[in-house]
Amino acid sequence: MIDPISALSIAASAVSSAKTLLAAGRDASGALSKFAGAVSDVNYAAEKAKNPGIFASLTGSAEQAAIDAFSAQKRMQAMRKEIETIIQFQYGPSGLKEYKDTLRRVREQRRKTEYRKAEIKEAIIMWVVGGTIVLAGIAGLGAVLYFIGKQQGKW
């Protein structure tokens, strides 16, 4: 998974390549695949912006991520419309349907693999940091109780 701005850059490059290849009557599947991946990344970033993690909320980066994702989604919609128009013009309604099916398939595959890995990594980091904080709190409390007991002559 990449950030929405990088995904937008990849999508713009893919749209440009697809236009050139389709205009020349060549196969643009590689460019369309890159575009589909970028669309999927932007949509995932928008979903993550709706429900940011604890650390993103605390650092204030959640708002910036939401703005970036929203902006990228709007630009991506325009690029998607442009690609769909070109595909429909070149290949007709059946080509457009096939493209949309491919887009759905890529999105589902990414959701199952890359995004799940990112979610697991984020959860592991959150649990490790949370566990460290809890252990530090317990150790601090133990030290305070020890010194209070030592001062009172109980140890």
Secondary structure, DSSP 8 states (H G I E B T S, - for coil): ---HHHHHHHHHHHHHHHHHHHHTT---HHHHHHHHHHHHHHHHHHHHHHS--HHHHHHTHHHHHHHHHHHHHHHHHHHHHHHHHHHHHHHHHHHHHHHHHHHHHHHHHHIIIIIHHHHHHHHHHHHHHHHHHHHHHHHHHHHHHHHHHHHTT--
